[in-house]
Amino acid sequence: MDDGVSGLQKLPVTSLAFEDGVATDAAFSRSVVDLDAVDSWAGRDGVTDAAPFGSTLVNATSDGGTEVDLALFGVEPGSFLDPLPAQGARLGSDPRGVLVSATALDAGFRLGDTITLDRIGTELTVVGVLDGQHTYGHVDVGYVPLSTWQEIRVGAGPGAQVPPRAHDEITAVAVRADAATDLAAGDEAAGTTSLTLEESFGASPGYTAETATLSMIQVFLYAISALVVGAFFTVLVIQRKPEIAVLRAMGASTRYVLRDSLLQSLVLLVVSTAVGVGVGVAAGAALSATPMPFALDAVAIGVAALLLVLLGMVGSAVAVLRVTKVDPLTALGGNR
């Protein structure tokens, strides 16, 4: 999922103010906001910073012949949105300069390359490379000066006349504000619709469908894991029936036998989960070194491991209840 929104996750904003009434699931592609809205938001109480932000998807080809899709983010050089490159120069050093994600280098881009945009023929020079992954909608992000982005958005190529209002329109107002800031009041004053940064992820192409699908898969996997663990311990209890009968015949209480069986289940679950997580992390680390979009998150891994153990204990508890039905006479041959 990071491949769809990592570029948005790294924006230093708390919210984005889009066009009033825009469809929130396609805000980045449909929103057009007047530049005056930036001043309106900048004057709100609790707002630390407000700056224009533009976003559009383009197809491009480098002078080396590499074809790639790019998500162009237009920002004002020197604003709080202006990113610090890991290599090369910042925006503003070249009006046609572009900062690209480090993952774009894997596609064949190099510092100093000239990128030509399809259809309009605008040429951009790679002046800097960002640190780490910056992607949007599964394509690499490229930062360009806002004025350059505005011309690209309206399709004004080299020598073409730029429409009069092109430089007055942006995709959204990027806002950095206190947690107590009244976004609804700011929207009413500026004529916008605000989404928090996390809410804006849903406007990334395919993000909502992907997260819903993956969540459903996770739910089914957790349910299946509980069933599989329950079936495993059911077989284990059946196989241990004679030993359990001996314990019962020797005077062991049902509570003792249940506690003993559940403790064994817990030990097996913790050990097997630890081994599984270790193998998974090792495989994931190997995949992270490849161009495949894969990321490891310690919190997500920890939560998944804990859920596996808890759901496994639920499944094992259902199976272990069978020990209460073991007849002590079995150990004395009373079942023969």
C-alpha positions, 0 to 999 in steps of 0.5 A: 500500500505504501507504493500508492501513497508514500509520496503523500505520507512524506508531505509535511502537512496536516490537511489538504484543502480541495475544491468545494464539493469535489469527489473525495475519491478523486480529489487529486485529479478533479480538484481546481482551487483558486490561488486566493484560497492560500491566503485565506487559509494562511490567515486562519487561527492555528494555521502554521503554514499554507502553500499551493500544491499541484498534482498531475500524472504524466508520461515521460521519456528520458534522453536515454530512452527510458519511458516512465509514468510520473506524478508531478507535484507542483510546489513553490520553491522555498515554501515548507513543501519544497523538499530537501534532495538527498543528491543534487540541487533544490527546486528553483535552481532551474525553472525546468528542474525536477526532483525525482524519487530515488526509486526512479533511478531504478527505472533508469533515470540519472541526475542531469537527465533530460525528461521529455513529457509526452504530447506537449514536449516540455523538457525537464532536467533532473536536478535532484534526487529525493531520499527513499521512496516517493510514489503516488498511485504506484508511480514515482513522484517528481517535484517541479516549480509550481509555475512549471506545473501549472503550464504542464497541467493545461498542456502548454508546451514549448512556445505555446500560449499559456491561458490567462488563468493557468497561473491562478489555479492549483489542485489544493491548499497544503495546510499545516495546522494545530490539532484544534484548528477548525477545518470546517470554518476554514473551508467555509471562508476559503470555499474549499473541502478539507481532508486530513492527510490520512483521509487524502490517501483515499483519493490516490488511484486504487488506494481504497480498493486495494486496502479493502481487498487486503483487509478482507484477505487478512480477516479471512487468513486470521479466521483460517488460522484459528480453524487450522490451529483448532483442528491441529489441537483437536488431533493432538488431544485425540492422540493424547487421550490415553495419557490424559485418562491416566492423569484423570485416573491418578486424581488430576482435576479437570482444571489442572488438565485444562491448564496443562493443555492450554499452556502447551498450546501457548508454548507451541503457538508462541514458538511457531509464530516466532519462527514464522515471523522470522522466516517472513521478515527474512523473505521480506527483507530480500524482497525489499532489496528488489524493485518489487513494492514491498515494505516491512512495518514493525508495528504491523508485524507485531500486531499480526503476530499477537493476533495469530497467537490470540486467535490460535489460543481461541481455536486451541481452547475449543479443541482442548475442551475435549479433555473434560470428556476423557473418561478416567476408566479409559486408563484402566481398560474400562472402555474395552 
